[in-house]
Every structure is written in C-alpha cells, then in structure tokens.
Amino acid sequence: MGLPIVAIIGRPNVGKSTFVNRLAGEKSAIVHDEPGVTRDRTYLPSYWGDREFLVVDTGGLVFNDDTEFLPLIRQQAMTALAEATAAIFIVDGQTGPTGADEEVATWLRQQPVPVLLAVNKCESAEQGLIQAAEFWNLGLGEPFPISAIHGSGTGDLLDKLIEYIPLATEIPETHEIKVAIVGRPNVGKSSLLNAFVGEDRAIVSPISGTTRDAIDTCVEKNGQTYRLIDTAGIRKKKHIEYGTEFFSINRAFKAIRRADVVLLVIDALDGVTDQDQKLAGRIIDDGRACIIVVNKWDAIEKDSYTIYDYQKLLQQRLHFSEWAETIFVSALTGQRVEKILELVNQGAEEHKRRVSTSVVNEVLEEAIRWHSSPVSRSGKQGKIYYGTQVSTQPPTFALFVNDAKRFSDNYRRYIERQFRQQLGFKGTPIRLLWRSKKVRDVEAATVNRATKV
C-alpha cells in the first residue's frame, strides 16, 4: 500500500501551488501570478505529526469553459480526487466567494471524499476570521483561514486533516530508477509517459508548451520501480521570456540533474536539430546516463535502408554522445516502447558500476603499450603512472601523471576510447581526471598500495 493522497482543489490562481510548496517544504510546484500555470497532476511528499501522505497539486477548475486545456485540466483534477483519501478546497479570502467557487463546491459535495475548506490569503489573523466567515454558505463545513505564503493557520487545518489520514503502513524500500524524459516542445514526451503508464497521466496536446511542471510518476515493471519524470519542452534560450516557461525549463534542467537515466526524445520527422545537440551536451555535462529515443517512427516512410541512414545521421549530429543507446519508437502505437526500459536498466547499471584499481591499470598499461604519449618539441613526454576509479554516477577515473599539460586532446580521447572498448560503460558518460603528480608522491603511493595488498 502506498502513502495516502491529499488532493488540492480550487479554481485558478487561488494559491494552490503555493500551499502545496508550503506542505512539501520545498519550492517544487511552479508559482506564478498567472491563471492556468498548473495543468497536470504533481505529487509531492508531506507529513504532519505522525502521518505521512502525498499532496497532489492540480490545475485550476473551470466548469463553464471548454476552451484550450480546460477540459483536460478538469479530467486531471477529477482523477486526482478519485484516488485521494481527502481533499483540501482552496479559495481566495481577499476576493471572497465567487460563482466559480460555488460550482467547484457543488461538485465536491457530490464526491465521497472528505473535503476541508481552506480560505487562503488571510494575512491578518483578525481580518482572516471575517474573510473566512463569508465561505460558510458553500456548505463544506468550517472554513479555515490560512496564509499559504506565511504559513499562518495551516497548523489548525492540518490537525483536522490528519483525522482522515490513516497511519501509513510500512512500505518496503524500493530501489527505484529515476528516468527524466526531455526534449524540444511537441516531440511526444507526455505521450511517451502515458504509453509507459497505460493511462492519461499527462495532458497531451498538439499545442507546444502543454507540460509545465516536472511530473513524477512511479511505474513498476518486472519487479523494478521506475520514477518517470515528464518535463516541459525546452526551446532555444533566445525564445524564452521570463515567466511560466522560464520556471518550467528550470524544472526540466533540475529533472536532468536528479535523474539516473535521461531519455532524450527526438522527433523523427524533424531529425536532429541544433537544440537537440545542445540538450545532449547538457545531459553529458550533468553526467547522466542517456538513451536517444527517436519518436514518431511510425510516421516515417521507410525502405530497407531508412533506419541505417537515420543512424548515420545520428552519429554525425550527436557524435559526442556515441556511447548512448538509440531506439526508434512510436508513443502513439506503442511500438518498441517497452524495450526502452530494458535500455534504462542497462544504462542505470553502467552508470553506477565500479571497476577495481587493478583492472583500471591493466587497461592503461595495454593502451600505453599500443600508443604512448607523443614527445613534445622540447623533448618532454607525458607519463601515466597509475589510475583509479574515484566515484560513480557517472563513472569517474583519476589518472595520475607527471604533467597533465603534456597530454594532447587527441591522446586523452584515445585513452577514453580504450576505456570504453575494454570496460564497456554503454549508455553512460565517463569522466577522466588528469592529475599532475610529483615522482616522489607516486613512489609513496605505490608503496602504500603494495603494503595494503
């Protein structure tokens, strides 16, 4: 059994995301002074007293308007309420009751889930009681005056909430793999998430920029738990204005950094764009394992050479990430979607793999035997004394040398190729740290290693 879920419901721009951030103790949900910023369901862990629960942020409910995303937002909110143990209905104390509040209240009264009424933006304790009193006529019981920004009044509200929250049963520890789904707008990231989950977890629309928050969804396949993180489409920096999209893209970049494996989704119809190249570079810089997912493969007219020609294109445009696995899929039809998780497992395993120091030095000795560092014009030559793995995620190796400046970029790339040929590490970047070291320090280190053996 998972943690109980508390759904946060309300019309647009009443402070739901601010309240969610208050409960979660972090600024995870996007907050911006603009209606309709939140669209999908965003789950965050929270607790009060001895009770733990998940709080789910939802988009603003509007019942009398079917334009743009509003019907899809309603469906997301309804899905959140259907799986919730309790709900908190947020209203705006400064505005007072509105017709939209009454419509949401009428709908909530018909639901079997217990609902608490929170009157937000009550910054003054005395004035808040007066503001909250106006909402008795919504028929949802006692209105609790709160300030999501300052936290005042939230304690009384949560004391009442945990009356409906059961003690969480002991949940067995899961070794989940965090998978971020990134790419340009409208390449099919949310469709891919829904194909994994088997339901409309994220809103899918042909309109670019539909997804705004980084949406976490846990899926279990063959005994392995995956945390799938759908992200906002990332456009070129010059096209981004400060506001909702700015915050969305920052969330996407954070999702890359907290992931074990990143799925870089590319639109098969568009090919590899300059922005795709920049995103691949970003993933490498952050040291994440990567799988290149070519989506919309069903829309490509094919012959017996198509896939080989496309693979050559990928190798040319993404040559700096040639270690990444590539898979051609269709999120629309489900073609090869399940095989992505097999590559995720492999990438995650390689990302955290360790290699013994003795094996590292065997690889170095073999590489130097075939090709030693060139001698400079001054007659000086770079010498590699020994190497060792110093960390994982990504696998990082320190190479101790006489003078790091004596090794050219070509020779450094040669050593990295030897590491990959001999040790594998398919699907993950590796890092080589070239460390200058005095001869006497190397001799001392060699003695220490021999002593330990």
N, C-alpha and C positions, 0 to 999 in steps of 0.2 A: 504494500500500500504506500502511495506517495504522500507528500505533505498536503494538508487541506488547502484549498484555494479560496481566496477572498477577491471577488470581482469589484473593481472600482467603476461605477457607472455615473453618467451625467451628460448633460448637453455640452456643446463645445465651449471651451475657454472658461471653465469654472475653476480650474486649478487641479484637475485630476492628476496630471503628471507630476506637479509639484508635491502633491500629497503622497504619491507613490514613492518619490525620491525621499520624502521625509520618513516613510515607514521602512524603506530599504536601507536608509543610512548612507546613500550614495547618489550621485547625480547620474543615474543611468538612463532615465526616460528623458526625452528631449522636451525642454520647456522653452516656449517662445510665445510672445504676445501676438498670436495669430490663430484664428479658429481653424480646426481641422489638421493640426500638426500630427497628432497621433492617429494612426489608421489601423494598424494591425494589433494583435494581442501581444503584450510584452510582459513576461513573467519575471518577478524578482523575489528573492527570499527575504523573509522578515520574521520577527518574533516579538512577543510581548509576554512578560512574566515567564511562565514555564511552557508556553505554547509557541510552536513554530508553524509557519504557514507560508504559502506563496501568494504574493499580491500581484494581480494581473491588471495592468493598465489597458484601457480600451479607448477607442475613438469616440468623439462626441456624438451622442444620439440625436438625430433629427428625423421625425416620423413623417412630416408632411412635405418632404422634398426628395425626389428621386434623381437628382442631377449628379453627375460625375461619380464620385466614390461613395456617396452617402448610403445607398442600399447595401454595398459591400461592407461598409463600416458597421452598419446595423447587424449584419449577419455575424461579424466577428464578435460584437458585444453580446449577442444572443448565445453564441457558442460558449463564450467565457462564463456567462451566467448559468448555463446548463451544467457545467462541470464544477460550479462553485459550491462551497459549504455555506458561505454567507456573502452578502454584498453590502457595499457602502455607497450610498447615493449622495453625490456631491452637488451642492447648489451654491449659488453666489449670494452671500449675505448683503453685499453692497448694492446689488441690482434689485434684490427682492424676488418673490415668486414671479415666474413668467409662464406664459402659455406652454412653452416648450417643457418647462419643469413639470407642469401638470400632466402633460402627455406621457412623459417618462414615468412619473409616479403612478399613473393609471395602469401602465404596462407592468410595473414592478409589483403592484398589489395583486396581480393575477398570477405571479410566479410563486412556486412553493418554497423558495429560498428566503430565509430571514434577511430583512433589509434594515440597515441603520441609516439614519438621515444626518449628514454632516453639513453644516452651514459654514462654508469657507469664507475667507477674507474678513473675519471678525477680529480685527486687530486690537480693539479695545474690549476689555472684559465686561464692563458695564454696558457699553453700546451693543456688544455681541449678544447679550441676553435679549435685548429689544429686537435686534435683527433676526435672531433665531425664532422668536415667538411668531413671526409672520408666516412661518412654514408649517405650523400645526395643521393648517387646513389641507395639506397634501395627503393626510390620512395615513402616514407612515410612522406614527408614534412620536416620541420625544425628539426634537431637533437638537443636535449637539453643536454649539458654536465653537468653531476652531479657526486657527490660522495655520495653513499649511506651510507658509513661509517661516513663521517664528516658532511653530510647534505648540503654541498655547491651545489648551483644550483637547489636544489629541489623546492625552492620558485617560481622561474620562471616557472618551469614545472607545478606546482600545480595551479598557476594563470591561465595558459592555460587550464588545466584540468577542472576547475570548470565552464568554459564556456559551457561545455557539461553536467554538473551535475545540475539537477533541484533542487529547494528547496524541502526538504523533507516535505511531508505533516505530520500533527500532528498524531503521531502513538499512539493509546491508550495504556496505561500502562498495561502490561501483567504480571501476577503473574506466571512466569514460574517455573517449577520444573527442576532442573539440575540433570541429570542422567549420571553417568560415567559407561562405560562398560569396565570392566577389567578382566584380566585372563592371563593364560600362552599363549605362541605363538600357533597359529593354533587351537584354541578351537572353533572358529566361531564367534568372536566378530564383525568383519566387516560384516559378513553375517547376523548377528542379526540386526545390524544397518540398512542394506539395506532392511531387512524384515519389519522393522518399517516404513521406509520412502517410500517403494514401488518403489525404483529406485536404480541404482548402484551408491550410494553416495560415497562409499569407495571401493577401489580396493580389490578384493577377489582373493586369490591365495593359492594353497597348499604349497607354499614356506613360511617357518616360517620367521617372521620379515617383512612382506609386509607393514604393517602400521607402520609409524614412528612418525608423528606428532599426537597430540591430536586433533581430528577433531570434531568441533562443528556443529551440525545440529538441527534446530528447526522444531518440528513437532507439529501440533495441532490436538488433538483428543477429541471429545465431549466437545468442548469449553475450554479445558485445553491445555496450551502450555508446551511442554517438550523440554528442551535443551539436546540432546543426545550427549555424548562425547565419541567417539571411541578412544581407546588408543592402544599403542604398546604392544605386548605381553611381559610379564615380566618373564625373566628367572632367574635362581639362580645367586646370586651375583658373585660367583666364575667363571662363564662362560662369564661375561660381560667385554669387553675391552673398554678402553676409546675411544670415537668416537661417531659415529652416534647413536649406540644402547644405549650408556650411556645417551645421551641427550634425546632420545626417552623415556626411562624409567623414567627419572626425570620428563618429561612432564606427564607421566601416574600417578606418585605419586602426582603431583600438581592437576591433574584432580580429584583424590580421595578427596583431601582436599577441593576443591571448589564445590563438588557435594552435593546435598541434599540426594540423594539415590545412592548407588553403586550396579550395577549388577555384581556379581562375577560369571563369566561364567566358568563352569566345563565341560570337555569333558566326556560324559557318557561312552565312550569306555575305557578311561584311569582310571576312578574312581577318588577318591580324593587323590592327590599326596601331598608330603611334601610341595611343592611350593604353592599349593592351600591353605594349612593350614597357611603358612606364610602370604599370601595375605589376608586371612580372619583376621588374627591378626593385620595386618596393617590397615585394614578398621576399626576395633574396636578401635585401638589406636588413629586414627584420628577422632573417634566419629561420623562416618557416618552411616545412615540407610543402611540396606543391604538386598538384595534378592539374594538367591543362585539359579542360572539358570543352570540347567543340560541340556546341548545342545546335539544334535545328538541322541536324544532319539529314533528316527526312525530307527537307525542302530543297536539297541539292540534287540536280540531275547528274546521274552517275554513269560511268562506264568502268571497265576493268582497271583503268589507270587512275581514276579520280582520287582514291584515298592515298595513293603513293605520291601523286602530285601535291596533294594538300600537306602531306607530311614533310615534303621538301620545303614547302612554303613556311611551315612552322619552324623547321630547322634553320632557315635563312633569317627569319624575322625574330626568332627567340633563341638564337644560337647560344646566348649566355646562360640559358636555363635548359640546356640539352639533357641534363640529368633528370628533368621532370618527366613523369609518365604522361602519355597523351591518350585520351579516349574520345571516340566520336559517338554522340548520343542524341536522342530526341526526348526532351522532357515531355513533349506533347503526347507521344505514343508510348513512352516508357522504354524505348529501345536502349538496351545496354545500361540503363540507369543503375540496376542492382550491382553491376560489375564495378561501379565506381567505388563502392565500399570495400571491395577486395583490394583495390589500389590504395585506399585510405589506410587500411590495416598495414599494408606493406610500408607505406610512407611513414606512418607513425612509429612502426617498429625500428626502421632505419634511423629515424630522427633521434631516437633515444639510445641507440646502440653504442656500446663501448668496445674498444679494441685494446688488447693488452699491449704494454710497452714493448715487449719482445717482438710482437708481430709488427708493430709500427716500425721498429728499427730494421726488421728483415726487409720490409718494403723499401725503406730508404736506401739500404745497402744495395739492393737489386737495382734500384733506379740510378744510383750513382755509378754502379758498375757499367751500366749501359751508356750513361751520358753524364759525365761530370760537369761541374760548373765551368764555363769558359774563363780563360785567363784574360784579365783586362790588359790594356795597352801598357799600364805601368808594371805589368808582370805579377800582379796580385790576383789571387784566386779565392773565390768563396769556398768555404768548407763547412759541411753539415756534420756536427758532432753526434747528435742523437735527437730523437723526438719522442714525445709522449702525448697521449690524449688528456686534455685538461678539463673538458666539460662535454655535455651533450645538449641536444635541443637548441642549436644544431651541433653535430659532432665537431669539436674544435681541437686542433692539434698545435702544440707549441714545438717549433723546430729551433734548436739551439745551434747557432752558427758563429763563425769567427767575426763576421761583419755583414749584417743584413744588406748593406748598400751594395755589396759585390754581386748580388743575385739579381739578374735582369727579370723583367716581367715575363719574358718567354720561358725562362728556366723555371720560374715559380709556377707558371701554368703547366709545364711539363711534369713537375712533381705532383701537382694536384691530379693530373690525368693518371699518373701511376697509382696514386691512392685509390682512385675510382676503379681502375682496371683490376687492382689486386684485392681491394676491400669491398667494392660494391657501392653501398650508400645510394642506391637508386631511389629517386623521389625526394631526396633531401639535399640542401646545400651543405657543404663542409667549409670550415674555415681553417686556414693555416696561418699561424702567428710566427713570424720570423724574428727570433730574439738573438741579438748580438751578445756574445758571452766571452769573457777572457779565458785564455787557455787554462790558467791555474784553477778557475772556478769549475771548468769542465772536468779536470782531473779529480777534483774533490768530489764532485757529483758522481763520477764513475765509481770511485772508491765506496761512497755511501751506498750506491745501488748494489755493488758486489757484496758489501757487508750484510745487507738485508737479505740477499739471496742465500 
